[in-house]
Amino acid sequence: MGTQPVVLLVTCSAMPEGEEWTGTTHLTDAFAAREIDARWVVWDDPDVDWSEGLVAVRSTWDYETRRAEFLQWARSVPWMLNSAEVFAWNTDKAYLTELAATGVPVVPTLVVESEEELPAAIAEASDGAEGSVVVKPCVGAGGRGVVVFDWTDGGPADLDESELGPGPWVVQPLVESVRTAGETSVFVLDGVVVSQAEKVPAAGEIRVHEAYGGTTVPAALSEESAELARRTAEAAGVILGAPLDYARVDQMRLDDGTMAVSELEVTEPGLYLDVIPGNAEAFVELVAARLSGR
């Protein structure tokens, strides 16, 4: 018999159990059922032998403050799902402008390099009318550093740069539906749309993350969201020169009723295993295909 294949599921030191911090073991159980040796390891652990097997980045949720170090590590890994080049592109939210240039519907996004440029960008994002604008760091995760500015009477009502996370930033009009309908997330694994979730913020919030009181529930795949997710993943593959191994496509409904991409997560997207346990088997199927050379 051959040697049992090894898969290194990569996390951060704050979450040594990775996505199974909730107490579920859906992912490791699914690997065990396929007789694949999978275990959680920390990306900056100097004792890990990264040549041991296939590396799957799962919950490296501390990269935002250590991006250069994280990308240097990724470039040193010999065999990994997606790639260091994919991560370099995806960990800077300026990628949204590249996606939009391909024709994919994206929440309108401006990239701002300096604080001096922010008032003009906020005015442009609000289209000069009263409304709210979202500003967030280009490199950020977990909803941290997100600030909402109101634009009233021809100027920003509360532009206090001290509230911002570190720049550069992306500036976007606030999509009002996020307050009530929240976001839709669609998972695309090995080019196949496999599942969908709905994420709703707490009252008074726009961030759908659990840390801010958000709630995530499974949902039936809708053709509209599935097609947008498929199209987005394909467009990213064209930009990057290779198909994505996995992706989560987050979407919002714009004021005109169309769905648009809010973020494309292809570095360390949570699989929401506590609410969609079936994502574990789909992810293991992807890994098994790569281990067999498919």
Beta strands, then each sheet from edge to edge (+ up, - down):
strand 1: 6-11
strand 2: 37-42
strand 3: 54-59
strand 4: 110-112
strand 5: 131-137
strand 6: 147-152
strand 7: 155-156
strand 8: 169-173
strand 9: 183-189
strand 10: 192-200
strand 11: 215-219
strand 12: 246-253
strand 13: 259-265
sheet 1: 2+ 1+ 3+
sheet 2: 4+ 8- 5+ 6- 7+
sheet 3: 11+ 10- 9+ 12- 13+
end
